[in-house]
Amino acid sequence: MAQQKPNWRDNGVRIVHSNQLDLNTPQTPGMTRAAAINRAMAGASKLWAGTVSVHPNAKTAPHHHGELESIIYVISGRARMRWGERLEFVADAGAGDFIYVPPFVPHQEINALTNEPLMCVVVRSDQEPIVVNLDIAAVEKPEEVYWVDPAHPKP
């Protein structure tokens, strides 16, 4: 019996236009999330991708995403990430920068600017919107962390 040829027209590339994003996602005060790539929108089974707009001066509560890996791409604005058991580490990212958040890392996302929104694309390694909120006291002066190696000298 001959194997049936895949129907690439209906089961191939999907384009999700910016006016088709799904706002029916878990929301946080001061942030607007919209799904672009998920099971419902594109048939994805292992990835979730969408946009997030963080209002000026807004931030999340300390949390982690369980076993999920997350990638954040900064479109515009200034992202400040705090992480660690007491959010004792801090680093900023600007337009064109990528942020990687490994599984189980306690972190907090912050819009570092008081006068403009932070616009990002978020990609996660699963469809489930896992957020484990943490009741932790943050240190007052976190340590600024730089990626330092032969190609990236300390500023």
C-alpha positions as a Markdown table, in Angstrom:
| # | Residue | x | y | z |
|---|---|---|---|---|
| 1 | Met | 0.0 | 0.0 | 0.0 |
| 2 | Ala | 1.4 | 3.4 | -1.0 |
| 3 | Gln | 2.1 | 5.9 | 1.7 |
| 4 | Gln | -0.1 | 9.0 | 1.5 |
| 5 | Lys | 1.7 | 12.2 | 0.7 |
| 6 | Pro | 1.6 | 14.8 | 3.5 |
| 7 | Asn | -0.9 | 17.7 | 3.0 |
| 8 | Trp | 1.7 | 20.5 | 3.3 |
| 9 | Arg | -0.9 | 23.1 | 2.2 |
| 10 | Asp | -3.0 | 22.6 | 5.3 |
| 11 | Asn | -0.4 | 21.2 | 7.6 |
| 12 | Gly | 2.6 | 23.3 | 6.8 |
| 13 | Val | 3.8 | 26.8 | 7.5 |
| 14 | Arg | 1.4 | 29.0 | 9.5 |
| 15 | Ile | 1.4 | 32.8 | 9.4 |
| 16 | Val | -0.2 | 34.5 | 12.4 |
| 17 | His | -0.7 | 38.2 | 11.6 |
| 18 | Ser | -0.3 | 40.9 | 14.3 |
| 19 | Asn | -4.0 | 41.6 | 14.2 |
| 20 | Gln | -4.8 | 37.9 | 14.9 |
| 21 | Leu | -3.0 | 37.6 | 18.3 |
| 22 | Asp | -5.1 | 36.1 | 21.1 |
| 23 | Leu | -5.5 | 38.1 | 24.3 |
| 24 | Asn | -7.2 | 35.2 | 26.0 |
| 25 | Thr | -4.0 | 34.5 | 28.1 |
| 26 | Pro | -3.1 | 34.8 | 31.7 |
| 27 | Gln | -2.7 | 38.5 | 32.4 |
| 28 | Thr | -0.7 | 40.4 | 35.1 |
| 29 | Pro | -1.6 | 43.9 | 36.2 |
| 30 | Gly | 0.6 | 46.3 | 34.2 |
| 31 | Met | 1.2 | 43.8 | 31.4 |
| 32 | Thr | -0.6 | 42.7 | 28.4 |
| 33 | Arg | 0.2 | 39.3 | 26.9 |
| 34 | Ala | -1.0 | 38.0 | 23.6 |
| 35 | Ala | -0.5 | 34.5 | 22.1 |
| 36 | Ala | 0.7 | 34.1 | 18.6 |
| 37 | Ile | 2.0 | 30.5 | 18.3 |
| 38 | Asn | 0.2 | 27.9 | 20.4 |
| 39 | Arg | -1.9 | 24.8 | 19.7 |
| 40 | Ala | -5.1 | 26.8 | 18.9 |
| 41 | Met | -3.5 | 29.5 | 16.7 |
| 42 | Ala | -0.9 | 27.5 | 14.8 |
| 43 | Gly | -1.1 | 23.8 | 15.8 |
| 44 | Ala | 2.1 | 24.0 | 17.8 |
| 45 | Ser | 2.6 | 21.2 | 20.3 |
| 46 | Lys | 6.0 | 22.0 | 22.0 |
| 47 | Leu | 6.3 | 25.8 | 21.8 |
| 48 | Trp | 4.3 | 28.9 | 22.9 |
| 49 | Ala | 5.2 | 32.3 | 21.6 |
| 50 | Gly | 3.6 | 35.7 | 21.9 |
| 51 | Thr | 4.0 | 39.3 | 22.8 |
| 52 | Val | 4.1 | 41.1 | 26.1 |
| 53 | Ser | 3.7 | 44.9 | 26.6 |
| 54 | Val | 4.9 | 46.0 | 30.1 |
| 55 | His | 3.5 | 49.4 | 31.1 |
| 56 | Pro | 6.0 | 52.1 | 32.2 |
| 57 | Asn | 7.5 | 51.3 | 35.7 |
| 58 | Ala | 5.5 | 48.0 | 36.0 |
| 59 | Lys | 7.0 | 44.7 | 37.3 |
| 60 | Thr | 5.9 | 41.2 | 38.0 |
| 61 | Ala | 5.9 | 39.5 | 41.4 |
| 62 | Pro | 8.8 | 37.1 | 42.0 |
| 63 | His | 8.0 | 33.8 | 40.3 |
| 64 | His | 9.4 | 30.9 | 38.3 |
| 65 | His | 8.0 | 28.8 | 35.4 |
| 66 | Gly | 8.7 | 25.3 | 36.7 |
| 67 | Glu | 10.3 | 23.1 | 34.0 |
| 68 | Leu | 9.7 | 25.6 | 31.2 |
| 69 | Glu | 12.5 | 27.4 | 29.5 |
| 70 | Ser | 11.8 | 31.0 | 28.4 |
| 71 | Ile | 13.3 | 33.3 | 25.8 |
| 72 | Ile | 12.5 | 37.0 | 25.8 |
| 73 | Tyr | 13.4 | 39.2 | 22.8 |
| 74 | Val | 13.3 | 42.9 | 23.6 |
| 75 | Ile | 11.7 | 44.9 | 20.7 |
| 76 | Ser | 11.7 | 48.3 | 22.4 |
| 77 | Gly | 12.3 | 49.8 | 25.8 |
| 78 | Arg | 14.5 | 48.6 | 28.7 |
| 79 | Ala | 14.0 | 45.3 | 30.4 |
| 80 | Arg | 15.4 | 44.8 | 33.9 |
| 81 | Met | 15.6 | 41.2 | 35.1 |
| 82 | Arg | 16.2 | 40.3 | 38.8 |
| 83 | Trp | 16.8 | 36.7 | 39.7 |
| 84 | Gly | 18.1 | 34.4 | 42.5 |
| 85 | Glu | 16.8 | 33.1 | 45.8 |
| 86 | Arg | 16.4 | 36.7 | 47.0 |
| 87 | Leu | 16.5 | 38.4 | 43.6 |
| 88 | Glu | 20.0 | 39.3 | 44.4 |
| 89 | Phe | 21.2 | 39.5 | 40.8 |
| 90 | Val | 20.2 | 42.1 | 38.2 |
| 91 | Ala | 20.9 | 42.8 | 34.5 |
| 92 | Asp | 19.3 | 45.1 | 31.9 |
| 93 | Ala | 18.5 | 44.3 | 28.3 |
| 94 | Gly | 17.6 | 46.7 | 25.5 |
| 95 | Ala | 16.1 | 46.6 | 22.0 |
| 96 | Gly | 17.6 | 43.7 | 20.0 |
| 97 | Asp | 18.7 | 41.8 | 23.1 |
| 98 | Phe | 17.7 | 38.3 | 24.0 |
| 99 | Ile | 17.1 | 37.0 | 27.6 |
| 100 | Tyr | 17.1 | 33.3 | 28.5 |
| 101 | Val | 15.4 | 32.2 | 31.7 |
| 102 | Pro | 16.3 | 28.5 | 32.7 |
| 103 | Pro | 13.8 | 26.2 | 34.4 |
| 104 | Phe | 13.0 | 26.9 | 38.1 |
| 105 | Val | 15.0 | 30.2 | 38.3 |
| 106 | Pro | 13.3 | 32.6 | 40.7 |
| 107 | His | 13.0 | 35.9 | 38.7 |
| 108 | Gln | 11.2 | 39.2 | 38.3 |
| 109 | Glu | 10.6 | 41.1 | 35.1 |
| 110 | Ile | 10.7 | 44.9 | 35.3 |
| 111 | Asn | 10.2 | 47.8 | 32.9 |
| 112 | Ala | 13.2 | 49.8 | 33.8 |
| 113 | Leu | 11.8 | 53.0 | 32.2 |
| 114 | Thr | 9.2 | 55.2 | 33.8 |
| 115 | Asn | 8.0 | 56.9 | 30.6 |
| 116 | Glu | 7.6 | 54.3 | 27.9 |
| 117 | Pro | 6.3 | 50.7 | 27.6 |
| 118 | Leu | 8.6 | 47.7 | 27.2 |
| 119 | Met | 7.7 | 45.6 | 24.2 |
| 120 | Cys | 8.9 | 42.0 | 24.0 |
| 121 | Val | 8.4 | 38.7 | 22.2 |
| 122 | Val | 8.3 | 35.7 | 24.6 |
| 123 | Val | 8.9 | 32.0 | 23.6 |
| 124 | Arg | 8.4 | 29.2 | 26.0 |
| 125 | Ser | 9.2 | 25.5 | 25.7 |
| 126 | Asp | 5.6 | 24.3 | 26.4 |
| 127 | Gln | 2.0 | 25.2 | 26.0 |
| 128 | Glu | 1.2 | 25.3 | 29.7 |
| 129 | Pro | 1.2 | 28.8 | 31.3 |
| 130 | Ile | 3.1 | 27.7 | 34.4 |
| 131 | Val | 3.7 | 30.5 | 36.9 |
| 132 | Val | 4.7 | 29.7 | 40.4 |
| 133 | Asn | 4.5 | 32.9 | 42.5 |
| 134 | Leu | 7.1 | 33.1 | 45.3 |
| 135 | Asp | 6.9 | 35.0 | 48.6 |
| 136 | Ile | 10.5 | 36.1 | 48.9 |
| 137 | Ala | 12.0 | 39.2 | 50.3 |
| 138 | Ala | 14.3 | 40.9 | 47.7 |
| 139 | Val | 17.7 | 42.3 | 48.7 |
| 140 | Glu | 17.8 | 46.0 | 48.5 |
| 141 | Lys | 20.9 | 46.3 | 46.3 |
| 142 | Pro | 21.2 | 43.4 | 43.9 |
| 143 | Glu | 24.6 | 42.6 | 42.3 |
| 144 | Glu | 24.8 | 43.7 | 38.7 |
| 145 | Val | 25.8 | 40.7 | 36.5 |
| 146 | Tyr | 27.6 | 41.1 | 33.2 |
| 147 | Trp | 28.3 | 38.4 | 30.6 |
| 148 | Val | 32.1 | 38.5 | 30.7 |
| 149 | Asp | 34.3 | 36.4 | 28.5 |
| 150 | Pro | 37.0 | 37.1 | 25.8 |
| 151 | Ala | 34.3 | 38.4 | 23.4 |
| 152 | His | 32.4 | 40.4 | 26.1 |
| 153 | Pro | 34.6 | 42.5 | 28.3 |
| 154 | Lys | 33.1 | 43.9 | 31.5 |
| 155 | Pro | 31.8 | 47.5 | 30.8 |
